Amino acid sequence: MSHRRAARRNKEAEELNITTFMNLMVILVPFLLITAVFSRLAIVELDLPLAQSEASGKPPEFSLEVIVRRDSIEVGDRNRGSLTVLPKLNNEYDYAGLTNYLKRVKITYPDRLDAALLLEPDVEYDVLVQVIDATRSYPEVVAGDVIYGELFPEVSIGDAPVLTGN
């Protein structure tokens, strides 16, 4: 038995080779840092609609509202009421019609950047994202390249007013 103990003591510790692990880390860490930067660019900041102030004596400013209902999209001014209603076409919301109408609104109010997006409770998330995209910018082909024109990039989200008389 003493012979076995002596043999165990004389064995040298095995060398740990971590070269391949270090090579993996050298490649993996920069890759993760680069992808983390690009994923941050996809974030859209949204705000809550501002409360209407009645205190000043001047006429109320234009305040764009896009209201998404089950059967239509309404575009209006918070202070003056509805400007247009875009009903669903073939059971689909008219995003192109919304963008085209908002282009005309932008011509009238070129300095406005904000829009309030108001949704009924049962509106799907995908509809929300597509309406935000249609409200923020529009694609345009210039010299063979697609560029995006700015409409109303500062979008705030809230609940749609309840329709009365239904």
C-alpha angles and dihedrals in degrees: 000000000000089000091061093050092051092050092052092051093052095055113104121228113261116251115246112225111202098164095110091048091052091049089053092051092049089058099036100050097056090044091054092047092051094049092047090058093051095047090057091060091066094066117110116202113222130188137197115257113265120247116253113253117215096177101093121080096220121097114273117267125242109275114186118219126184110194118195113204130176093263105024151009117244123201117198151140116259091223101039103032134234120000100181142346121220109199122205115274115215089346091305129109115251101241093161090052089049092052092047092050092047089052088060091047090050090055089055094044106028095163096054115102102166132084132175114224111203120189136192113236097255098051112124122242092240090058089051092053094047093048090050089051092048091049099046102048146343131223119243130179113228120175091341094308126106113233128175121235119210120245116159108335098171100079123179123190131217145141120292117244113258115254114239123214097039 
